[in-house]
Amino acid sequence: MLVLFTLNQSELMRFNALQRNIPDISQKMLTVTLRTLEEDGFVKRKVYAEVPPRVEYSLTDRAISLLPHINSLIVWAKENMNDILTDRARKRKK
């Protein structure tokens, strides 16, 4: 979800820009995630025949149709985060 949310911030993004904008994601994990999202039809990958090769990623229509649901989940998480953190801290004290 974080990759889709980040890709939504710009029409096209290169790998390094994605990695800079997603905290604490390894190169391997981002690569695997992008491949999976591409296989599932959520991300388009365009490779330019240049030296060095340039690769750009963008969202598909399927991913764009999913974004309102992701945004709703983000709103829900923000509204409930304090209670979740309080419950988590309470459980750790026991």
N, C-alpha and C positions, 0 to 999 in steps of 0.2 A: 504494500500500500504506500509506503514511503517513497518508493521510486516513482510510482504513478503520480503522487502528489507533487513531487519535485519536478517531474517532467511537465506538469501542468503550469509551472511557473514561467516557462519559456516554450516557444513553438518548437524549437530544435535545441538539443543539447548534445555536446560531445561527452565522451566517457569521463574525462578528467573534471569537467564542470559538474557532472552528476556526483562524482566522488567527493568533490569539495563541498557540495551542498548537502550531503548526507553524512551527519556526524558518525564517526566510529564504524564505518563500513569498510571492510577489507576489499582489495581489488578482486580477489577470488570470489567473494560473496556477491559483489556487485555484478561481476561477469555472469555468474550462475543465475542470479535473479533476472538480469536482462535477457538471457537466453530463454529462460522459462516464460517470461512475459511475452517474448516474441513468438515462441511456439504456441502460446495460448491465444495469440491474436490481440494482445493489449498494446504492444510496442512495435513500431516500425523501425527497422535498422537500415540505414542507407550508407553504402560504402562508396567513396569516391576514388577513382583510379589516379591517385597522386602518390608522390613520394615525399615524405612518409604518407601512408594511407590515412585518409580522414574518414571517420565514421560518425554519423549523427543519428540520434535517437529522437523519436517523436511518438505521440500517442495516436492510437487508431480511434476510429469512431466508437468501437466497443469500449475502449477505456474511457473515452469522453462521456459515454452514457453511464458509466459506473461512478464518475466523480461526484455527482450529487449525493450518492449514498455514502461515499467515503467522507465527504464534508459533513454529513449528518453524524457520522460516527465520531468525527473529530470534535464536533460541538458537544455531543454527549459526553465524551471523555473529559473535555474541559470542565463541563458542569459537574461532573462526579469525581474529579481527581482528588479534591481535598478529602472527601469521605473515604475514598479508596485508600489513600495514604494513611488516614487515621486508623482505619480497620487493620491495615497491614502492620502498623506500629503496635497496635494493641495485641495482635496475635504474636508478635515477636517477644513481647514482654512476658507472655505466659510460659 
